[in-house]
Amino acid sequence: MRFRAFGIALVAAIVAVAVHAQAPAPAPLRVIAFDGGWNLPLWAAQRQGFFETNGVSVQLTYTPTSAFLVTSLLDGKFDIALATIDNLIAYQEGQGEAKIADNPDLFAFMGGDGGFLSIVARPGIKDVAGLKGGTLSVDAMTTGFAFVLRELVVRGGLAETDVTFVRAGGTANRYRELIAGKHDATLLRTPFELLARDRGFVVLASAESLGPYQGTAGFARRSWARDHEAALVGFLRAYKAATDWLYDRKNRDVA
C-alpha cells in the first residue's frame, strides 16, 4: 500500500508539473494612462489577479500629457491607452496638437467613467464669474477635458475671451501648479479636487451639470487589435471583472 500511495503521489506531481509547464505565459500588455484614482479598476485587476486569470499581464505607465500618450501609442511604444475619448476624436479628425501621420488607425473599444470632473479655483474665488480675467489651465487646447472647462465657463456666465487658457499637462501636473499658485483655476478629476479642497481651494462647478459625458475610454491601434484579439479580449474581461469587484459592497474594506 505504501508503494501504491507513493506511486499515485508521484504521478500526480508529474502531471501537475506538466500542466504548469504547458500553461501559456500571460500575454504582456503595455498600457499608458494618466495618473489618478480613476485607475482603480486597473489596480484592482492587478492586485486581485484578474489580468492573470484572463491570460494577460499589464505593465502600466503614466503619461505627462495627452500628446505624449497619443504619439507613443501610434509609435507602437504602448498597446493600449486609457484617456478621455476627446483625445481619440481630436487626433482622428486632425485636430490634435501633436504632429502625427494622416488617418491614424485608432479606435475606442470600451468606456470607463464619466470623467469625475470639477472646476477648482484658488482661495478667494467664490464662483465661475469670479474667474474673469484669470488664468485657467488645461492639458491641451484642442483635446482632453478642455472642451468641458470651456463649456462650464460659458454656462457660468463668462465668455471664453474673459479668461486665458494655458497648457499645463495632465491632472496631476495641473493640480501641482494650481497649488503652487501658477494658475487661478483648473479642471481636476477625483480625487484631486478633494485634495485641493482640503488645502482651502474652492470647487466651483461639477461637469455632472452638463449631463451624460464619456470620460475615460480605452483605445488602441486597429492594426494591433487585429493581431492581438485574444489579449484585448482578456484585458476587457479583466477590467470588467475588476469594476464589478469594486462595486461589490463586500469588497469595500479591501478596496
C-alpha positions, 0 to 999 in steps of 0.5 A: 500500500505504501508503494501504491500511495507513493506511486499515485503521489508521484504521478500526480506531481508529474502531471501537475508539473506538466500542466504548469509547464504547458500553461501559456505565459500571460500575454504582456500588455503595455498600457499608458494612462494618466495618473489618478484614482480613476485607475482603480479598476486597473489596480484592482485587476492587478492586485486581485489577479484578474489580468492573470486569470484572463491570460494577460499581464499589464505593465502600466505607465503614466503619461505627462500629457495627452500628446505624449500618450497619443504619439507613443501609442501610434509609435507602437511604444504602448498597446493600449491607452486609457484617456478621455475619448476627446483625445481619440476624436481630436487626433482622428479628425486632425485636430490634435496638437501633436504632429502625427501621420494622416488617418491614424488607425485608432479606435475606442473599444470600451468606456470607463467613467464619466470623467469625475470632473470639477472646476477648482479655483484658488482661495478667494474665488467664490464662483465661475464669474469670479474667474474673469480675467484669470488664468485657467489651465488645461492639458491641451487646447484642442483635446482632453477635458478642455472642451468641458472647462470651456463649456462650464465657463460659458454656462457660468456666465463668462465668455471664453475671451474673459479668461486665458487658457494655458497648457499645463499637462495632465491632472496631476501636473495641473493640480501641482501648479494650481497649488503652487499658485501658477494658475487661478483655476483648473479642471481636476478629476477625483480625487484631486479636487478633494485634495485641493479642497482640503488645502482651502481651494474652492470647487466651483462647478461639477461637469455632472451639470452638463449631463451624460459625458464619456470620460475615460475610454480605452483605445488602441491601434486597429492594426494591433487589435487585429493581431492581438484579439485574444489579449484585448479580449482578456484585458476587457474581461479583466477590467470588467471583472475588476469594476464589478469587484469594486462595486461589490459592497463586500469588497469595500474594506479591501478596496 
